[in-house]
Amino acid sequence: MSVRPTMTRFPLNPAEQEACGVPWGMTVAPFAAMDENGIAPVYGSNGELLPRCENCWAYFNTYCQLDQWSWDCSLCGTTNGLSTQSIAQYSLPNSCAENISSFIDLELPQEGSEEMKARPVYVAAVDLSSSEEFLELTKSALLAALEALGPGSLFGLATFSHKIGLYDVQGPIPVVKNVFIHPESLENLTVELEDVMPLFSFLAPVDTCKDLIASALETLKPTTSWERTTAAGQGVDGVLLGGRGFGVAMESLLKYLGSEYGNTYALVRTSNSSPFCFSLWWNAARVFAFLSGPPDYGLGQLDTRRYGEQYASKGEDADRALLPEQTPFYRDLAAVAVQAGVCVDLFAVTNEYTDLASLKFLSIESGGSLFLYSSTDDSTLPQDMYRMLSRPYAFNCVLRVRTSSEFKIDHSYGHFFPDPEYENVQHIICCDSFATYAYDFDFLTEVGFSLHSKERPTLQIAFQYSVVVPPNELSVSSSGTSRRDTYSLQRRLRIRTVQFEAARNINEIYDTVDPEVILSILFHEVNSNFRKVVVAIYTYAFCKLGSDRRDCVCVLSTSAWLSYNQIFGFDLPYRGVILSSLEQGIREARVLLHEWLVNLVAQYNDAFKLVEHGRGSLTTSRVDVAFSQCPQLQSLPRLIFALLRNPLLRFHEEGVHPDYRIYLQCLFSALEPSSLSRAIYPSLVSYESPEKQAFPRHSLSRAALLTSGSPIFFLDAFTMLIVFYSSTADASLPFPPPQDCLLRRSINKLKQERSITPKLIFIRGGKDDATVFENYLIEEQDVEGSGFNSVMGFVSFLDEINQDVLEYINKPNGK
């Protein structure tokens, strides 16, 4: 479990929090095998016996004050009694995991049959309203998936178009049964899928039926144009529908998967009244939905004409119009999936507008992933499927974050479904070691922390999950032997308790910041909760106006700065964040990010006394926009500049496809901070030869290439890996680099560590088209998207920040 805060020394109080200008929060990767320092958890058993605080329900940990008969909670300070069993256990040093480490992973008892075996369920839903190329790619991906699935897995094959097909592969030949979808019916189907084919016939054991499943895949054929025309009729407003009944198919499959075993996939409340006490039955289901275009038939159909209309719109902001969902159908369907314990992964292979803004909720809120491939020719779908299923993952997870009494969780971000009853409890159907979630904090009172108290800011993350365990890793039963010779399911509880220090001043905050985590929190605030896309900007400003010192707040708008008195009519320091919705468009989000950086530069210059104030104005024309006094902040201007140049926040008229924007939003929102930083601002490394590195880091500019004098450059943009040979490279250098060289070994290592399969490209300067490489040299691109119009892109951006900071600080009373 990796925990990374935006700063390791927390702000002392709300005034310090606002005055520093830095987001206060953290990222958590709960299923990561080790913590951020490479330390693994201490494993143990009897997690159900771990003492809990009677007041805040926090778990006992190494930071708690332990007496012979009681213990004091490290989060709220409450004194709790110990049971007789705990007294005896804790009297022996190092007798249990919770006395050894603050990072523990405990086994929980199984509910139900002791012999219950692991039967993870996987269902493929394949779009037949597609092309032969799409189906060939999908078949390859599913064959790769079958190789990656673990023992004991059950697999079901379904298809959808103007009808839903269910395959029974457990007989001598595959059998498919179809049920037709009525295009205008408001009902799901006229017949339940359970009545079409019993679930036990649909779900086949992969161990014994792998070849039969492969044979069934070979029978998949796209529906003919005649079938689609006959089924669809004239559609809506005379527009011919394509017969892709994705919404009905998914709704029916979710109901189908929960029908056989009742609550097999459902969340079950236990008798314990604790806010963390959820138990789940041990089966889990995962649906792979392969889509070749927009749903346009039956329930859940999407009107994609709104994309084309934007080009002819009269002044309407296409960035704003294409970001919101056009129907809540798929968001509501995600809630059904969570209640059924089903995770949906969506694979869209298409270059036409599919409205992923509406579809994304089905995957991300059920704990799944969204993938977009613009072409079948160079798609990495099979590799991504195998990579996704071959790595360990937890399922039926519950994540709970608790804080000490001085502060609280303000917002949480990630691919989860929030608990409808308990605050700061998130349900995650499927979670791998890469999955990362973000939180930002706020103070509960104006007092904040105390520098003189023994109590320190404390966080506790509890992660309850299930895993498939091989026979040799099963715990020995009370009889001394394990009777199970197959893979089984195990319920576990992972707990990480972390303590921090409070900063004595703003300088200490700046000295301990993590710019990668700051970028992650800012990004998540731009994409808040996937429901309402917001950006949160800290806006408190301490302005010195000669002898008249006054606390001011700037309201982030494109027009003016307003003082607190102008807004509220009385002078009090403003605390908190101002949320502005991206319903106002990409342009407003860009303005807010720009203004956040302006505010941070102003706060930093004031904290380090780098600007001198005359009466009502500065006595200098230059501020320190490069954070020269604080190395930890120095990368932030480049990261913000790169985020503004990223397709996520570039303008619609620059040619950014709205579905690609949504795909990046979903991909980036699940990345841990280092990977997100790499995706936003790629790394550029130079090599003297394929076997010898020249310099480990260059800025993303043509000037860096020219001044380095190196013949080979390697660019890592997370989803793309590019090896570029300069036009002046010696002809004797092998191209492409040989497999056994240092450069290739580095590339292979990066590919193995990625959550997705990056695309690898080799380019020879002067011979091959280098556009894809040059597009990443963003520091010579104008931040507003004018391209390579000058060599002053990033430099002019800093000049603009400098000018805005001067104007901001010089405005008397914020006017």
C-alpha positions in Angstrom: 0.0 0.0 0.0 1.7 3.1 -1.2 0.7 6.4 0.4 2.1 9.7 -1.0 1.1 13.1 0.5 1.4 16.4 -1.3 3.7 17.4 1.6 5.2 15.4 4.4 4.9 18.4 6.8 1.3 19.4 7.1 0.1 23.0 7.3 -0.3 24.1 10.9 -3.7 25.6 10.6 -6.2 26.8 7.9 -4.5 30.1 7.4 -1.2 28.4 6.7 -3.0 25.9 4.4 -4.5 28.7 2.3 -1.4 30.9 2.4 0.9 28.3 1.0 -1.1 27.9 -2.2 -0.4 24.1 -2.4 -3.2 21.5 -2.5 -3.2 19.4 0.7 -4.0 15.8 0.1 -2.5 12.4 -0.8 -2.7 9.5 -3.2 -3.2 5.8 -2.1 -2.5 2.6 -4.1 -4.1 0.1 -1.6 -3.2 -3.1 -3.4 0.5 -2.2 -4.2 2.7 -5.0 -2.9 4.9 -2.5 -1.0 4.8 0.9 0.4 6.3 4.0 -1.2 9.7 3.1 0.4 9.7 -0.5 -0.9 8.7 -2.0 2.4 6.3 -4.9 2.4 3.5 -5.4 5.0 3.8 -7.7 8.0 1.4 -10.6 7.4 -0.7 -12.1 10.1 -4.0 -13.9 10.9 -7.1 -13.4 13.1 -7.9 -10.0 11.6 -11.3 -10.1 13.1 -9.8 -10.0 16.6 -7.9 -6.7 16.0 -9.0 -4.2 18.6 -11.0 -1.2 17.4 -11.6 2.2 18.9 -15.1 2.5 20.5 -15.3 6.1 19.3 -13.9 6.4 15.8 -13.7 2.7 14.9 -10.0 3.0 14.0 -7.8 -0.1 14.4 -5.2 -0.7 17.0 -1.7 0.1 15.7 1.9 0.7 16.7 1.3 4.4 17.3 -1.3 3.7 20.0 -0.4 4.1 23.7 -0.6 0.6 25.2 -1.1 -0.2 28.9 -1.7 -3.5 30.5 -5.5 -3.4 30.3 -6.2 -0.6 27.8 -4.9 1.4 24.9 -5.3 5.0 23.7 -6.4 5.5 20.1 -3.7 7.3 18.0 -6.4 9.1 15.9 -8.9 10.4 18.4 -7.2 9.8 21.8 -10.0 7.7 23.3 -9.1 5.1 25.9 -10.3 1.6 25.1 -10.3 -1.6 27.1 -8.6 -4.8 26.0 -10.2 -8.2 25.9 -8.6 -11.0 28.0 -7.3 -12.6 24.8 -5.7 -9.3 23.6 -4.1 -8.7 27.1 -2.5 -12.1 26.9 -1.4 -11.7 23.3 0.0 -8.2 23.7 2.0 -9.1 26.8 4.4 -11.0 24.5 6.5 -8.7 22.4 6.5 -9.3 18.6 3.7 -11.8 19.1 1.4 -10.3 16.4 1.7 -8.2 13.3 0.0 -5.1 14.8 2.7 -4.8 17.4 5.5 -5.1 14.9 4.6 -2.7 12.1 2.2 0.1 11.2 1.7 -1.6 7.8 0.0 -5.0 8.3 -2.1 -7.5 6.2 -4.3 -9.8 8.2 -6.3 -12.9 7.2 -10.0 -12.8 7.9 -12.2 -15.8 8.5 -14.2 -17.1 5.6 -17.9 -16.8 5.7 -19.9 -19.8 4.6 -18.5 -23.2 3.6 -15.0 -23.9 4.7 -14.4 -25.8 1.4 -15.6 -22.9 -0.8 -13.4 -22.7 -3.8 -12.4 -19.8 -6.0 -14.7 -19.5 -9.0 -14.1 -16.0 -10.5 -16.5 -15.3 -13.3 -15.5 -13.7 -16.6 -18.0 -12.8 -19.4 -17.1 -11.5 -22.8 -19.8 -9.4 -24.5 -18.9 -9.0 -28.2 -20.4 -6.4 -30.6 -21.5 -8.2 -33.8 -22.6 -4.9 -35.4 -19.0 -4.6 -36.5 -16.5 -5.5 -39.2 -14.5 -8.7 -39.8 -11.3 -6.9 -38.7 -12.9 -5.9 -35.4 -14.0 -9.5 -34.7 -10.6 -10.9 -35.6 -8.9 -8.5 -33.1 -11.5 -9.3 -30.5 -10.9 -13.1 -31.0 -7.2 -12.6 -30.6 -7.7 -10.6 -27.4 -10.0 -13.3 -25.9 -7.6 -16.1 -26.8 -4.9 -14.1 -24.9 -7.3 -13.7 -22.0 -8.0 -17.4 -21.8 -4.2 -18.0 -21.5 -4.1 -15.5 -18.6 -7.1 -16.7 -16.6 -6.3 -18.6 -13.4 -7.4 -22.1 -12.5 -11.0 -22.5 -11.5 -12.2 -19.5 -13.6 -15.6 -19.6 -15.3 -16.0 -18.0 -18.7 -19.1 -17.0 -20.6 -19.4 -15.8 -24.2 -22.3 -13.4 -25.2 -22.9 -11.3 -28.3 -25.0 -8.4 -29.0 -26.4 -6.5 -32.0 -30.2 -6.3 -32.6 -30.3 -9.5 -30.6 -28.4 -11.0 -27.7 -26.6 -14.3 -28.1 -25.7 -16.7 -25.3 -23.2 -19.5 -26.0 -23.2 -23.0 -24.4 -19.7 -24.5 -25.0 -19.9 -27.4 -22.6 -21.3 -29.8 -25.2 -19.6 -31.5 -28.1 -20.3 -28.4 -30.3 -20.9 -24.8 -29.3 -24.6 -23.9 -29.2 -25.9 -20.3 -29.3 -29.3 -19.2 -28.3 -30.6 -15.7 -29.3 -33.2 -13.4 -28.0 -34.2 -10.4 -30.0 -34.2 -6.8 -28.8 -37.2 -4.6 -29.6 -36.0 -1.3 -30.8 -38.8 0.8 -29.3 -39.6 -1.1 -26.1 -39.0 0.5 -22.8 -38.7 -2.9 -21.2 -35.5 -4.8 -20.9 -36.4 -8.0 -22.8 -39.6 -9.9 -23.4 -37.9 -13.0 -21.9 -35.3 -13.3 -19.1 -31.9 -14.6 -20.1 -32.1 -17.2 -17.4 -35.1 -18.7 -19.3 -33.1 -18.7 -22.5 -30.1 -20.5 -21.0 -29.4 -21.5 -17.4 -26.4 -19.7 -16.0 -24.6 -23.0 -15.2 -24.8 -23.8 -18.9 -23.5 -20.4 -19.9 -20.5 -20.3 -17.6 -18.0 -22.9 -18.6 -14.9 -23.9 -16.6 -11.8 -22.6 -18.4 -9.8 -25.6 -17.2 -11.7 -28.1 -19.2 -13.4 -26.0 -21.9 -10.6 -23.8 -23.2 -10.5 -25.4 -26.6 -14.3 -25.4 -26.9 -14.4 -21.7 -26.0 -11.8 -21.1 -28.7 -14.0 -23.0 -31.2 -17.0 -20.9 -30.3 -15.0 -17.7 -30.9 -14.2 -18.9 -34.4 -18.0 -19.0 -35.2 -18.4 -15.2 -34.5 -19.5 -13.4 -37.6 -20.6 -9.8 -38.1 -24.3 -9.2 -38.7 -25.1 -8.4 -42.3 -26.3 -5.0 -43.5 -29.6 -6.7 -44.4 -30.1 -8.0 -40.9 -29.4 -4.6 -39.4 -31.7 -2.8 -41.8 -34.5 -5.3 -41.2 -34.2 -5.1 -37.5 -33.6 -1.3 -37.2 -36.2 -0.1 -39.6 -36.2 3.7 -40.0 -35.1 4.5 -36.4 -35.5 7.9 -35.0 -36.4 10.9 -37.1 -35.8 8.9 -40.3 -32.2 8.1 -39.3 -31.4 4.5 -39.9 -30.2 2.8 -36.7 -27.2 0.4 -36.8 -28.7 -2.3 -34.6 -26.1 -2.1 -31.8 -28.2 -2.8 -28.7 -25.4 -2.4 -26.1 -27.5 -0.9 -23.4 -30.1 -3.6 -23.3 -27.4 -6.3 -23.5 -25.4 -4.9 -20.5 -28.5 -4.4 -18.4 -29.7 -8.0 -19.2 -26.3 -9.5 -18.5 -26.0 -7.8 -15.1 -29.3 -9.1 -14.1 -28.5 -12.5 -15.5 -25.2 -12.9 -13.5 -27.0 -12.2 -10.3 -30.0 -14.4 -10.9 -28.6 -17.9 -10.2 -27.2 -17.4 -6.7 -29.3 -14.5 -5.5 -26.9 -12.5 -3.3 -23.8 -14.3 -4.6 -22.4 -11.0 -6.1 -24.2 -8.6 -3.8 -22.9 -6.6 -0.9 -24.1 -8.1 2.4 -24.4 -6.1 5.6 -23.1 -8.0 8.7 -24.5 -7.9 12.1 -21.6 -5.7 13.4 -22.7 -2.1 13.4 -19.2 -0.7 12.5 -19.1 1.7 9.5 -16.5 -0.6 7.9 -18.3 -3.9 8.4 -19.3 -5.1 5.0 -18.8 -8.7 4.0 -19.2 -10.2 0.5 -19.8 -13.6 -0.7 -16.7 -15.0 -2.4 -17.6 -15.1 -6.0 -16.8 -12.2 -8.3 -17.7 -11.4 -11.9 -15.9 -9.3 -14.5 -17.5 -8.4 -17.9 -15.4 -7.5 -20.9 -17.5 -5.4 -23.3 -16.1 -5.0 -26.8 -17.7 -2.1 -28.7 -17.1 -1.1 -32.3 -19.3 2.0 -32.3 -22.0 3.9 -30.4 -25.0 2.2 -29.0 -27.8 3.0 -31.4 -30.5 0.5 -30.8 -33.0 -0.1 -27.9 -32.5 1.2 -24.4 -29.3 3.2 -23.8 -28.9 4.3 -27.4 -26.9 7.5 -27.9 -27.4 10.3 -30.4 -24.0 10.9 -31.9 -25.3 13.6 -34.2 -24.4 16.2 -31.5 -20.7 15.8 -32.4 -21.2 16.7 -36.0 -23.5 19.6 -35.1 -20.7 21.3 -33.1 -18.8 22.1 -36.3 -21.7 24.0 -37.6 -22.8 25.5 -34.3 -23.3 29.2 -33.9 -20.8 30.1 -31.2 -21.6 27.2 -28.9 -18.5 25.9 -27.0 -18.0 22.3 -28.3 -15.6 21.6 -25.5 -18.4 22.3 -23.0 -21.1 20.6 -25.0 -19.3 17.3 -25.5 -18.0 16.7 -22.0 -21.3 16.0 -20.1 -23.2 12.7 -20.5 -26.3 13.0 -22.6 -28.1 10.3 -20.6 -27.8 8.9 -17.1 -28.6 5.4 -18.3 -25.0 4.1 -18.0 -24.3 5.8 -14.8 -27.4 4.2 -13.3 -26.3 0.9 -14.8 -23.0 1.2 -13.0 -24.9 1.3 -9.7 -26.6 -1.9 -10.7 -23.3 -3.5 -11.5 -21.8 -2.5 -8.1 -24.9 -3.9 -6.3 -24.4 -7.1 -8.3 -20.6 -7.2 -7.6 -19.8 -7.0 -11.3 -16.9 -5.1 -12.8 -17.2 -3.9 -16.4 -14.2 -3.3 -18.6 -15.0 -1.4 -21.8 -12.9 -1.8 -24.9 -13.9 0.6 -27.7 -12.2 -0.1 -31.1 -13.5 2.7 -33.3 -12.5 6.0 -34.9 -16.0 7.3 -35.0 -17.7 9.4 -32.3 -19.0 6.9 -29.7 -19.8 9.3 -26.8 -17.5 7.8 -24.2 -18.6 10.7 -22.0 -21.8 8.8 -21.4 -20.4 5.3 -21.5 -17.5 5.8 -19.2 -19.5 5.6 -16.0 -20.3 2.0 -16.6 -16.7 1.0 -16.4 -15.0 3.4 -14.0 -17.7 3.4 -11.3 -17.9 -0.4 -11.3 -14.1 -0.5 -10.8 -13.2 -1.3 -14.4 -11.1 0.3 -17.1 -11.9 2.1 -20.3 -9.7 1.4 -23.4 -9.9 3.2 -26.7 -8.2 2.0 -29.9 -8.7 4.1 -33.0 -7.7 1.3 -35.4 -7.5 -2.4 -35.6 -4.2 -2.3 -37.5 -1.8 -1.4 -34.7 -4.0 -2.1 -31.7 -2.4 -3.4 -28.6 -5.8 -4.9 -27.4 -4.6 -8.6 -27.1 -1.5 -7.5 -25.2 -3.5 -5.3 -22.9 -6.0 -8.1 -22.1 -3.2 -10.5 -21.3 -1.3 -7.9 -19.2 -4.5 -7.0 -17.3 -5.5 -10.5 -16.4 -2.1 -12.0 -15.7 -1.2 -9.7 -12.8 -2.6 -10.2 -9.3 -5.8 -8.3 -8.4 -8.1 -8.0 -5.5 -11.9 -8.0 -5.8 -14.9 -7.1 -3.7 -12.9 -4.4 -2.0 -13.9 -1.8 0.6 -11.6 1.1 1.2 -11.9 3.4 4.2 -9.7 6.3 5.2 -9.7 7.8 8.7 -7.9 10.9 10.0 -7.1 12.2 13.4 -9.6 14.6 14.9 -8.0 17.9 13.7 -8.7 17.4 10.0 -10.9 15.4 7.6 -11.2 14.0 4.1 -12.7 16.7 2.0 -13.0 14.9 -1.4 -12.1 11.5 -2.7 -11.3 10.6 -6.4 -10.9 7.4 -8.3 -12.5 4.4 -10.0 -14.8 3.4 -7.2 -18.4 3.6 -6.1 -19.0 5.6 -2.9 -21.0 3.9 -0.1 -24.5 5.4 0.0 -24.6 5.4 3.8 -21.1 5.8 5.2 -18.8 8.8 4.5 -15.3 8.1 3.1 -16.1 4.4 2.4 -15.6 3.3 -1.2 -16.5 0.0 -2.8 -14.1 -1.3 -5.5 -15.2 -4.4 -7.4 -11.8 -5.0 -8.9 -8.4 -3.5 -7.9 -4.9 -4.3 -9.1 -1.6 -3.1 -7.8 -1.6 0.0 -10.2 -5.0 1.3 -9.1 -4.5 4.6 -7.3 -7.0 6.9 -5.5 -6.7 10.5 -4.4 -7.9 12.5 -1.4 -7.7 16.1 -0.4 -7.9 17.3 3.2 -9.4 20.2 5.1 -9.3 21.3 8.7 -12.3 20.6 11.0 -11.7 23.8 13.0 -9.7 27.0 12.8 -7.3 25.7 15.5 -5.6 23.2 13.4 -2.6 21.2 14.8 -0.4 22.0 17.8 3.4 22.2 17.7 3.6 21.6 21.4 1.3 18.5 21.6 2.5 14.9 21.5 -0.4 14.1 19.2 0.7 14.2 15.5 -1.4 14.3 12.4 -2.4 10.7 11.7 -4.0 8.8 8.9 -5.2 5.2 8.8 -6.2 3.5 5.6 -8.1 0.2 5.9 -8.5 -2.0 2.8 -10.6 -5.1 3.0 -10.4 -7.4 0.0 -10.5 -10.9 -1.5 -7.8 -12.7 -3.4 -7.4 -16.0 -5.1 -4.7 -18.0 -3.2 -2.7 -20.9 -4.6 -2.8 -24.2 -2.5 0.8 -23.7 -1.2 0.0 -20.3 0.2 -3.2 -21.3 2.1 -3.0 -21.1 5.9 -3.0 -24.4 7.7 -6.3 -25.4 9.3 -6.8 -26.1 12.9 -6.3 -29.8 12.2 -2.8 -29.1 11.1 -3.3 -29.8 7.4 -5.0 -28.2 4.4 -7.4 -30.4 2.6 -7.8 -28.1 -0.3 -5.8 -28.9 -3.4 -7.3 -26.2 -5.6 -7.1 -22.4 -5.7 -9.2 -20.9 -3.0 -10.5 -17.5 -2.0 -9.2 -15.6 1.0 -10.5 -12.5 2.7 -7.9 -10.1 4.0 -7.6 -6.8 5.8 -4.7 -4.5 5.0 -4.1 -1.6 7.3 -1.6 1.3 7.0 -1.3 3.9 9.7 0.9 6.9 9.0 1.9 9.9 11.1 3.2 13.2 9.9 4.7 16.4 11.4 3.1 19.9 11.4 5.2 22.6 9.6 6.3 25.5 11.7 6.1 27.9 8.8 5.3 28.0 5.0 9.0 27.5 4.1 8.9 24.0 5.8 5.8 23.1 3.7 7.6 24.1 0.5 10.7 22.1 1.5 8.7 18.9 1.8 6.2 19.1 -1.2 6.0 16.3 -3.8 5.3 18.0 -7.2 4.1 14.7 -8.7 1.4 14.3 -6.1 0.5 18.0 -6.4 -0.1 17.4 -10.1 -2.1 14.3 -9.4 -4.4 16.2 -6.9 -4.8 19.1 -9.3 -5.7 16.7 -12.1 -8.3 14.9 -10.0 -9.8 18.2 -9.0 -10.2 18.9 -12.7 -12.0 15.6 -13.1 -13.8 15.6 -9.8 -15.7 12.3 -9.1 -16.4 11.7 -12.8 -19.8 13.2 -12.3 -19.2 16.9 -12.2 -15.8 17.8 -13.6 -14.4 20.5 -11.4 -11.1 22.2 -10.7 -10.3 23.3 -7.1 -8.0 26.2 -6.8 -6.6 27.5 -3.5 -7.1 31.2 -3.6 -6.1 32.8 -0.3 -3.6 35.6 -0.9 -1.6 37.6 1.7 -1.0 41.0 0.1 1.2 43.7 1.5 0.0 47.1 0.6 2.6 49.5 2.2 1.7 50.1 5.9 -1.9 48.8 5.2 -1.7 45.0 5.4 -4.9 43.3 4.5 -6.0 39.7 4.0 -7.4 39.4 0.5 -8.9 36.6 -1.6 -9.0 36.4 -5.3 -12.0 35.0 -7.1 -10.7 33.2 -10.1 -12.5 34.6 -13.1 -11.4 36.0 -16.5 -12.4 39.5 -15.5 -11.3 40.7 -12.1 -9.9 40.0 -8.7 -12.3 40.9 -5.9 -11.4 41.4 -2.2 -13.1 39.4 0.5 -14.9 42.6 1.6 -16.3 43.1 -1.9 -17.7 39.6 -2.0 -19.1 39.1 1.5 -19.3 42.6 2.9 -17.0 42.1 5.9 -13.2 41.5 6.4 -12.4 38.0 7.5 -9.8 35.6 6.0 -11.3 33.3 3.5 -10.8 29.6 4.1 -11.1 26.7 1.6 -11.4 26.2 -2.1 -13.5 27.7 -4.9 -15.0 25.1 -7.1 -15.7 25.9 -10.7 -17.4 23.4 -13.0 -16.0 22.4 -16.4 -19.6 22.8 -17.5 -18.3 26.2 -18.3 -15.8 24.6 -20.7 -12.2 23.7 -21.3 -11.3 27.4 -21.5 -12.4 28.1 -18.0 -10.4 25.1 -16.7 -7.3 26.4 -18.4 -7.8 29.8 -16.9 -8.1 28.3 -13.4 -5.0 26.2 -13.7 -3.1 29.3 -15.0 -4.4 31.4 -12.1 -3.5 28.6 -9.6 0.1 28.8 -10.7 0.0 32.7 -10.5 -1.3 32.4 -7.0 1.4 29.8 -6.0 4.2 32.0 -7.4 2.9 35.0 -5.5 2.6 33.1 -2.2 6.1 31.6 -2.7 7.7 35.0 -3.4 6.0 36.5 -0.4 7.0 33.6 1.9 10.7 33.8 0.9 10.6 37.7 0.9 11.7 37.8 -2.7 9.7 40.9 -3.6 9.8 44.3 -2.1 6.7 46.4 -1.7 6.6 50.1 -2.1 3.5 52.0 -1.2 0.7 50.2 -3.2 3.2 48.7 -5.7 6.2 46.5 -6.1 9.6 48.1 -6.4 10.8 45.4 -8.8 9.6 44.3 -12.3 10.6 40.7 -11.9 9.5 37.9 -9.6 11.0 34.4 -9.1 8.8 32.3 -11.3 11.3 29.4 -11.4 11.2 28.8 -7.7 15.0 29.1 -7.5 14.9 29.0 -3.7 12.9 25.8 -3.5 14.1 22.8 -5.6 11.0 20.8 -4.7 8.7 23.3 -6.5 10.9 23.9 -9.6 9.2 21.3 -11.8 5.7 22.6 -11.3 5.7 25.3 -14.0 6.8 22.8 -16.6 4.1 20.3 -15.4 1.4 22.9 -15.5 2.5 24.1 -18.9 2.5 20.5 -20.1 -0.9 19.8 -18.7 -2.2 22.9 -20.6 -0.7 21.4 -23.8 -2.0 18.0 -23.2 -5.0 16.9 -25.3 -7.0 16.6 -22.1 -7.1 20.4 -21.9 -6.5 21.4 -25.5 -9.2 23.1 -27.5 -11.7 21.3 -29.6 -10.7 23.3 -32.7 -7.1 21.9 -32.4 -8.5 18.6 -33.5 -8.8 16.8 -30.2 -11.5 14.1 -30.5 -13.9 14.2 -27.6 -13.7 10.5 -27.1 -9.9 10.6 -26.9 -10.2 13.4 -24.3 -12.5 11.1 -22.2 -10.2 8.2 -22.7 -7.3 10.2 -21.3 -9.4 11.4 -18.4 -10.2 7.8 -17.5 -6.7 6.5 -18.0 -4.9 9.3 -16.1 -7.4 9.3 -13.2 -6.2 5.7 -12.3 -2.4 6.4 -12.5 -0.1 6.7 -9.6 1.6 10.1 -9.4 4.9 9.2 -11.1 3.2 7.6 -14.1 0.8 10.5 -14.4 3.7 12.9 -14.4 5.4 10.9 -17.1 2.2 10.9 -19.2 1.9 14.7 -18.8 5.5 15.6 -19.2 7.4 12.8 -21.0 11.0 12.0 -20.2 13.7 12.5 -22.8 17.0 10.6 -22.5 20.0 10.8 -24.8 22.4 8.0 -25.8 25.9 8.1 -27.3 25.2 4.6 -28.6 22.6 1.9 -28.0 24.9 0.7 -25.2 25.9 3.9 -23.5 23.6 6.6 -22.0 24.7 10.2 -22.5 22.4 12.3 -20.3 19.4 11.1 -18.2 17.1 14.1 -18.7 16.5 16.8 -21.3 13.9 19.4 -21.6 11.3 18.8 -24.4 12.6 21.2 -26.9 14.5 21.1 -30.3 17.2 23.2 -28.7 17.9 20.4 -26.2 18.4 18.0 -29.2 20.7 20.4 -31.0 22.9 21.4 -28.0 23.3 17.8 -26.6 25.2 16.6 -29.6 23.9 13.0 -28.9 22.9 10.9 -31.9 20.1 8.9 -30.2 17.2 10.0 -28.1 14.6 7.9 -26.2 11.3 9.5 -25.3 9.0 7.9 -22.8 5.4 9.4 -22.8 3.9 6.5 -20.9 1.5 5.3 -23.6 4.2 5.9 -26.3 7.9 5.0 -26.4 9.9 6.6 -29.2 13.5 5.9 -30.2 14.7 8.8 -32.4 18.0 8.8 -34.3 19.1 12.3 -35.3 19.8 13.1 -38.9 23.5 13.6 -38.0 23.8 10.2 -36.3 26.7 8.0 -37.5 25.5 5.5 -40.2 27.5 2.8 -38.3 25.1 2.9 -35.4 22.7 -0.1 -35.6 19.1 0.8 -36.4 16.9 -0.2 -34.8 18.9 -0.9 -31.6 19.8 -4.6 -31.0 17.8 -6.5 -28.5 20.8 -7.1 -26.1 21.8 -3.5 -25.8 21.3 -1.1 -22.8 18.7 0.9 -24.6 16.6 -2.1 -25.4 16.9 -3.5 -21.9 15.7 -0.2 -20.5 12.7 -0.2 -22.9 11.8 -3.8 -22.1 11.9 -3.1 -18.4 9.6 -0.1 -18.8 7.2 -2.1 -20.8 7.0 -4.8 -18.1 6.3 -2.2 -15.4 3.5 -0.5 -17.3 -0.2 -1.0 -16.5 -0.9 -0.8 -20.3 1.1 -1.8 -23.3 3.0 1.2 -24.6 3.4 1.6 -28.4 7.1 1.4 -29.5 8.2 3.5 -32.5 11.6 3.8 -34.1 12.3 7.0 -36.2 15.4 8.0 -38.3 15.6 11.7 -38.6 15.9 12.9 -42.1 14.4 9.7 -43.5 11.3 8.9 -41.6 8.4 11.2 -40.8 9.3 12.6 -37.3 6.0 14.4 -36.7 4.9 12.1 -33.9 8.2 12.7 -32.1 8.3 16.5 -32.7 4.8 16.8 -31.3 6.2 15.9 -27.9 8.7 18.8 -28.0 6.1 21.0 -26.3 8.4 23.7 -24.8 8.6 25.3 -28.2 4.9 25.2 -28.8 2.7 28.1 -27.8 0.6 27.2 -24.8 -2.6 28.3 -26.6 -2.0 25.8 -29.4 -0.4 27.8 -32.2 2.2 25.1 -32.8 5.9 25.8 -33.6 5.4 29.5 -34.3 8.4 30.5 -32.2 11.1 29.3 -29.9 9.5 31.0 -27.0 6.7 28.6 -26.0 7.6 27.8 -22.4 9.7 30.9 -21.9 6.9 33.1 -23.0 4.6 31.2 -20.6 6.9 32.0 -17.7 7.0 35.7 -18.8 3.2 35.7 -18.8 3.1 34.2 -15.3 5.6 36.8 -14.2 3.5 39.6 -15.5 0.3 38.3 -14.0 1.9 37.9 -10.6 3.0 41.5 -10.7 -0.5 42.7 -11.7 -2.0 40.5 -9.0 0.2 41.8 -6.2 0.0 45.4 -7.4 -3.8 45.6 -7.5 -4.7 47.8 -4.5 -7.4 46.1 -2.4 -7.8 43.5 -5.2 -9.5 46.0 -7.6 
